[in-house]
């Protein structure tokens, strides 16, 4: 299966940057991997087109309230993937209780959810990483048909935006744990990505972890130079 590479723009790019970014990147997308660009929700229509990358969103809501975007809207815009429970939303918005409903909202519209799981620095220090992540997995998959195309991403909360990444062996151990726990519970093999301070300087080291099925790249992905460099360095 192709590696999945997700570029998460968060709120870094603005209207003035978008056209240049698309013009430079669109003809250089590697077709031997699945490349997903998650623009800020406001800019998703600008990225829609006959390009070699797929469209993603950094959020979805199952509740019809002002300022939110639901699965129906995202589907109509051509969105194929949604990041759910990203560590920064957990950290700053305390987003935990809505993750399960967001997974179901994606699957209702045949959108692939990328469910982010990971521990805080305090939980890591207390050696609770495995317990915390297994609990997050169970809550995310409650009442969900796991035979659908569901993806998980290991995103240590403490690593995102910090410039720090866990040791290679630590990432490998957690990725295997996620895969094994889901297989034991549901008899399904799922893809697991890694996200957390990935850039053009450490992607080669991370690429040595064969268990990883892809990556989520945040701030580095908002530079077209770094976007192209990261794609170039992945085996």
C-alpha positions as a printed Julia matrix, in Angstrom:
235×3 Matrix{Float64}:
   0.0    0.0     0.0
   1.18   3.53   -0.79
   2.49   5.67    2.03
   0.09   8.36    3.15
   1.55  11.84    3.48
  -0.69  14.49    5.09
   0.24  18.18    4.96
  -1.67  20.04    7.66
  -1.64  23.8     7.09
  -3.5   24.67   10.31
  -3.73  28.5    10.28
  -0.28  29.29    8.91
  -1.1   30.3     5.31
  -3.33  33.19    4.34
  -5.13  34.18    1.13
  -2.08  35.91   -0.34
   0.09  32.76   -0.04
  -2.31  30.18   -1.4
  -2.12  30.66   -5.17
   1.69  30.63   -5.16
   1.75  27.51   -2.99
  -0.65  25.62   -5.26
   1.06  26.75   -8.48
   4.47  25.55   -7.29
   3.42  22.31   -5.6
   0.63  20.97   -7.83
   2.8   19.63  -10.66
   5.41  18.12   -8.34
   3.19  15.79   -6.29
   4.58  12.26   -6.15
   2.09   9.76   -7.5
   3.79   6.75   -5.87
   2.31   7.83   -2.53
  -1.04   9.19   -1.35
  -0.57  12.91   -0.73
  -3.24  14.8     1.19
  -3.28  18.57    1.73
  -5.38  19.87    4.62
  -5.77  23.63    4.08
  -7.49  25.83    6.6
 -11.21  25.09    6.16
 -11.77  28.6     4.74
  -9.39  27.85    1.86
 -10.45  24.33    0.9
 -12.27  25.52   -2.3
  -9.05  27.08   -3.6
  -7.26  23.72   -3.46
 -10.03  21.87   -5.25
  -9.03  20.78   -8.74
  -7.68  18.0   -10.91
  -4.44  17.65   -8.98
  -2.46  14.6    -7.86
  -3.08  15.39   -4.2
  -6.25  14.62   -2.25
  -8.09  17.17   -0.15
  -8.34  16.95    3.61
  -9.8   19.01    6.43
  -8.43  19.7     9.88
 -11.84  19.39   11.48
 -15.45  18.25   11.08
 -18.53  18.59   13.24
 -21.64  16.47   13.62
 -23.44  19.34   15.37
 -25.14  22.04   13.23
 -23.82  25.11   15.0
 -22.46  28.42   13.77
 -18.88  28.38   12.58
 -18.61  24.6    12.24
 -18.44  22.48    9.08
 -20.16  19.12    8.74
 -19.46  16.03    6.68
 -21.99  16.93    4.0
 -20.29  20.27    3.31
 -16.83  18.71    3.25
 -17.96  15.96    0.89
 -19.46  18.55   -1.48
 -16.08  20.31   -1.55
 -14.25  17.13   -2.55
 -12.71  16.38    0.83
 -11.51  12.76    1.19
  -9.79  12.83    4.6
 -10.37  14.55    7.94
  -8.0   14.9    10.88
  -9.88  14.12   14.08
  -8.68  14.83   17.6
  -5.49  16.56   16.51
  -3.27  17.17   19.51
  -3.53  20.94   19.34
  -7.33  20.73   19.45
  -7.07  18.46   22.48
  -4.58  20.77   24.12
  -6.26  24.12   23.51
  -9.93  23.19   23.02
 -10.12  20.17   25.33
 -11.56  18.22   22.41
 -12.11  14.69   23.67
 -15.82  13.99   24.06
 -16.7   14.77   20.42
 -14.11  12.55   18.73
 -16.39   9.51   18.44
 -19.22  11.53   16.87
 -16.77  13.1    14.42
 -15.52   9.68   13.33
 -19.11   8.62   12.68
 -19.82  11.85   10.8
 -16.92  11.17    8.43
 -17.93   7.57    7.78
 -21.53   8.65    7.15
 -20.25  10.59    4.12
 -17.58   8.11    3.05
 -14.76  10.38    4.22
 -11.68   8.72    5.72
 -11.07   9.76    9.33
  -7.49  10.1    10.54
  -7.83   9.69   14.3
  -4.98  11.26   16.27
  -3.96   9.64   19.55
  -1.11  10.44   21.9
   0.05  11.18   25.41
   0.97  14.4    27.2
   4.46  14.91   28.59
   3.15  14.28   32.11
   1.5   11.01   31.05
   4.68   9.97   29.32
   6.71  10.67   32.46
   4.3    8.51   34.46
   4.72   5.69   31.89
   1.03   5.84   31.02
   1.46   6.15   27.25
   0.01   2.74   26.4
  -2.94   2.99   28.79
  -3.8    6.51   27.61
  -3.68   5.6    23.92
  -5.66   2.38   24.26
  -8.37   4.33   26.1
  -8.4    6.95   23.32
  -8.71   4.21   20.68
 -11.63   2.56   22.46
 -13.49   5.83   22.88
 -12.92   6.83   19.24
 -14.17   3.48   17.91
 -17.2    3.09   20.17
 -20.08   1.88   17.99
 -17.99   2.2    14.81
 -17.67  -0.38   12.03
 -13.89  -0.74   12.05
 -13.91  -2.61    8.73
 -14.24   0.76    7.02
 -11.15   2.72    5.98
 -10.11   4.23    9.31
  -6.6    5.54    9.9
  -4.84   6.31   13.17
  -1.98   8.7    13.78
   0.38   8.62   16.73
   0.8   12.24   17.74
   2.48  12.77   21.12
   0.85  15.95   22.43
   4.2   17.13   23.8
   5.96  16.71   20.43
   3.63  18.75   18.21
   5.09  22.17   17.53
   7.86  21.66   20.09
  10.65  20.64   17.74
  11.05  17.4    19.72
  10.31  13.86   18.55
  10.31  10.61   20.52
  13.21   8.17   20.07
  12.87   5.93   17.01
  12.37   2.82   19.14
   9.69   4.61   21.15
   7.72   5.53   18.02
   8.06   2.0    16.67
   6.82   0.52   19.93
   3.73   2.76   20.08
   2.84   2.27   16.4
   3.04  -1.5    16.82
   0.98  -1.29   19.99
  -1.78   0.64   18.2
  -1.87  -1.83   15.31
  -1.82  -4.89   17.56
  -4.48  -3.61   19.96
  -6.9   -2.85   17.12
  -6.21  -6.18   15.43
  -6.84  -8.08   18.66
 -10.08  -6.22   19.32
 -11.48  -6.07   15.78
  -9.43  -8.48   13.61
  -8.65  -5.58   11.28
  -5.31  -4.3    10.01
  -5.25  -0.51   10.05
  -2.79   2.11    8.9
  -0.91   4.16   11.48
   0.82   7.45   10.72
   3.23   9.47   12.83
   2.93  13.21   13.44
   4.85  15.59   15.68
   7.52  18.14   14.7
   8.35  16.44   11.39
  10.51  18.49    9.06
  13.01  18.14    6.24
  15.81  17.51    8.73
  14.34  14.5    10.55
  12.12  12.85    7.93
  14.94  10.57    6.74
  15.46   9.22   10.26
  11.73   8.67   10.73
  11.56   6.99    7.35
  13.65   4.14    8.76
  10.66   3.03   10.84
   9.08   0.51    8.49
   6.02   0.14   10.74
   4.9    3.71    9.96
   2.41   3.9     7.07
   2.81   7.63    6.57
   3.19  11.02    8.23
   1.34  14.17    9.27
   3.44  17.27    8.68
   2.33  20.55   10.22
   4.18  23.86   10.06
   6.9   22.6     7.68
   4.21  21.84    5.1
   3.28  25.5     4.74
   6.57  26.21    2.98
   6.46  24.91   -0.59
  10.24  24.39   -0.5
   9.99  22.21    2.6
   6.89  20.42    1.27
   8.76  19.38   -1.86
  11.93  18.47    0.07
  10.04  16.24    2.48
   8.3   14.45   -0.4
  11.66  13.98   -2.11
  13.24  12.37    0.98
  10.58   9.73    1.63
  11.36   6.24    0.35
